[in-house]
Amino acid sequence: PLQAKMHVMAAEEALAWANSLSHSLAAAMGCEAIEITLDILTEFYVPARERGEKSHDNMILSGILRVGGLEKVTTKGARKLRSHSSLDGSVATSLVEGVKMLTNASVSKDTPDILEKCIDIVRNEIDSKMDVETEIDSEMVVETADSRWTEAQDQQLLELEHLLRGHPLVRILLSVAFKGKTPTQCGERAKKARYDDIARRLADLEEVSEGDIKFHAEYEAARAK
């Protein structure tokens, strides 16, 4: 638990949290608590924080690559790519196209250290999106999320949502691709776009997967509440 928590905390906060946990566990087990010092904590804190940051960047990279055309790439696969000294041409192409789709930024395939460059571009966009989300979240209304989407945007949103489905950063990456939209808006609109598409296919008696049928039913049930 200590390693999982520390990468999102300042060292002093992590130290207080670790000692609180130590005392709680000791009380529960009926033994003396271990007093955790900053020296002890640092042995875990620095590598845990670094692993957390690398893991987040691996997720960003896998999202970029999926949007760029490598639909089956996983976070584990992205981690392996970052350890390679050279990139396959298809990977470089997917990186360039993924970043362009998400941020509208142009990156050359010949850019030195292109993997890290692309991760930095998208991470910076994510950070700016999250800042906006924090500022306006309390003022958001459902009507605003729906009223500004065009039919073309709906189709693009649906395609991106399909590429990123199951990806941990899906809402944020979608919002990065749609300037002016927050992660909350994109998440809700992506669900609605998917529901509308499934409803159309059902009405046209087209083949619909069990997963889509389940999503359709769950969406209707949630909307009825």
C-alpha positions in Angstrom: 0.0 0.0 0.0 2.9 2.3 0.8 4.4 2.0 -2.6 1.0 2.4 -4.4 0.3 5.6 -2.5 3.5 7.5 -2.4 3.9 8.5 -6.0 0.9 10.9 -5.6 2.1 12.4 -2.3 4.7 14.9 -1.1 7.4 13.2 1.0 6.1 14.7 4.3 2.5 13.7 3.6 3.6 10.2 2.7 5.6 10.0 5.9 2.6 11.0 8.0 0.4 8.6 6.1 2.9 5.8 6.5 3.1 6.2 10.2 -0.7 6.5 10.6 -1.0 3.2 8.7 1.8 1.7 10.8 0.0 2.6 14.1 -3.4 1.4 12.8 -2.0 -2.0 11.7 -0.1 -2.3 15.0 -3.3 -1.6 17.0 -5.2 -4.1 15.0 -2.6 -6.8 15.5 -1.9 -6.0 19.1 1.8 -5.2 18.7 4.1 -2.2 18.8 4.0 0.2 15.8 7.1 0.6 13.7 8.1 4.3 13.6 8.9 5.1 9.9 11.6 7.7 9.4 12.2 9.8 6.4 15.3 7.7 5.6 13.3 4.6 5.6 10.5 6.2 3.6 12.9 7.6 1.0 14.0 4.1 0.2 10.5 3.4 -1.0 9.3 6.9 -1.9 11.6 7.8 -4.8 11.4 4.5 -6.7 7.6 4.3 -6.1 7.1 7.8 -7.4 9.2 7.2 -10.4 7.4 3.9 -11.2 4.0 5.8 -10.9 5.1 8.5 -13.3 6.5 6.0 -15.8 3.3 3.9 -15.6 1.2 7.0 -16.3 3.4 7.9 -19.3 3.1 4.3 -20.6 -0.7 4.6 -20.5 -0.5 7.9 -22.4 1.8 6.3 -25.0 -0.5 3.4 -25.5 -3.4 5.8 -26.0 -1.5 7.8 -28.6 -0.6 4.7 -30.5 -4.2 3.3 -30.4 -5.5 6.6 -31.9 -2.7 6.5 -34.4 -3.8 3.1 -35.7 -2.1 0.5 -33.5 -5.5 -0.6 -32.1 -4.2 -3.6 -30.1 -1.3 -2.0 -28.3 -1.4 -2.4 -24.5 0.3 -0.4 -21.7 2.7 -3.3 -21.3 3.5 -3.1 -25.0 4.1 0.7 -24.7 6.5 0.1 -21.9 8.5 -2.3 -24.0 8.6 0.2 -26.8 10.2 2.8 -24.5 13.1 0.5 -23.8 13.9 0.0 -27.6 16.7 2.1 -29.1 15.0 2.3 -32.4 11.4 2.3 -33.6 9.6 0.4 -36.4 8.3 2.7 -39.1 4.7 1.8 -38.4 5.1 2.8 -34.7 6.6 6.1 -35.7 3.7 6.7 -38.2 1.2 5.9 -35.5 2.9 8.2 -33.0 2.8 11.1 -35.4 -0.8 10.5 -36.5 -1.9 9.9 -32.9 -0.5 13.1 -31.6 -1.9 15.0 -34.6 -5.4 13.6 -33.9 -5.3 14.2 -30.2 -3.6 17.6 -30.0 -3.3 18.9 -33.6 0.4 19.2 -33.0 2.8 18.2 -35.9 5.7 16.0 -35.0 8.3 14.8 -37.5 9.2 11.1 -37.7 12.8 12.2 -37.6 12.4 14.0 -34.2 15.1 12.8 -31.8 13.6 10.8 -28.9 10.2 10.9 -30.6 8.5 8.7 -28.0 9.2 11.0 -25.1 8.5 14.1 -27.2 5.0 12.8 -28.1 4.3 11.7 -24.5 5.3 15.2 -23.3 3.0 16.9 -25.8 0.0 14.9 -24.8 0.8 15.0 -21.1 0.9 18.8 -21.2 -2.5 18.8 -22.9 -3.9 16.5 -20.3 -2.5 18.7 -17.5 -4.2 21.8 -19.0 -7.5 19.9 -19.5 -7.5 18.8 -15.9 -6.9 22.3 -14.7 -9.9 23.5 -16.7 -12.0 20.6 -15.4 -11.2 21.5 -11.8 -12.1 25.2 -12.4 -15.5 24.7 -14.1 -16.7 21.3 -12.8 -19.0 22.9 -10.3 -20.6 25.0 -12.9 -21.2 22.3 -15.6 -24.7 21.5 -16.7 -25.8 18.5 -18.7 -27.4 20.6 -21.5 -24.1 22.3 -22.2 -22.4 18.9 -22.7 -24.9 17.9 -25.4 -25.9 21.1 -27.2 -22.6 22.0 -28.8 -21.8 18.7 -30.5 -22.2 18.4 -34.3 -23.1 15.2 -36.1 -19.5 15.1 -37.5 -18.1 15.4 -34.0 -20.4 12.6 -32.8 -19.0 10.3 -35.5 -15.4 11.2 -34.7 -16.0 10.9 -31.0 -17.5 7.4 -31.6 -14.5 6.3 -33.6 -12.1 7.5 -31.0 -14.1 6.0 -28.2 -14.0 2.7 -30.0 -10.3 2.8 -30.4 -9.7 3.8 -26.8 -12.5 1.6 -25.2 -11.1 0.1 -22.0 -8.2 2.5 -21.9 -7.6 4.0 -18.4 -7.3 7.5 -19.8 -10.1 7.4 -22.3 -12.2 10.4 -21.0 -9.2 12.6 -20.8 -7.7 11.6 -24.1 -11.0 12.2 -25.8 -11.2 15.6 -24.3 -7.7 16.4 -25.5 -8.8 15.6 -29.0 -11.8 17.9 -28.7 -10.6 21.3 -27.9 -12.8 23.2 -25.4 -14.4 20.0 -24.1 -13.8 18.7 -20.6 -13.2 15.1 -19.7 -16.6 14.9 -18.0 -18.3 16.2 -21.1 -16.4 13.9 -23.4 -17.1 10.9 -21.2 -20.8 11.5 -21.1 -21.1 12.4 -24.8 -19.1 9.3 -25.8 -21.5 7.1 -23.9 -24.5 8.9 -25.6 -22.9 8.6 -29.0 -22.3 4.9 -28.5 -25.9 4.4 -27.3 -27.3 6.3 -30.3 -25.3 4.2 -32.7 -26.4 0.9 -31.0 -30.0 2.1 -31.0 -29.8 2.9 -34.8 -28.3 -0.5 -35.6 -31.0 -2.3 -33.5 -33.7 -0.4 -35.3 -32.2 -1.4 -38.7 -32.1 -5.0 -37.5 -28.3 -5.0 -37.9 -26.1 -7.5 -36.0 -25.2 -6.1 -32.5 -22.7 -7.7 -30.2 -23.6 -8.9 -26.7 -21.4 -6.3 -25.2 -23.2 -3.5 -27.1 -26.6 -4.9 -26.1 -25.5 -5.0 -22.5 -24.3 -1.4 -22.7 -27.5 -0.3 -24.4 -29.6 -1.8 -21.6 -27.4 -0.4 -18.8 -27.5 3.1 -20.4 -31.3 3.0 -20.6 -31.6 1.8 -17.0 -29.3 4.6 -15.8 -31.2 7.2 -17.8 -34.5 6.0 -16.3 -33.4 6.6 -12.7 
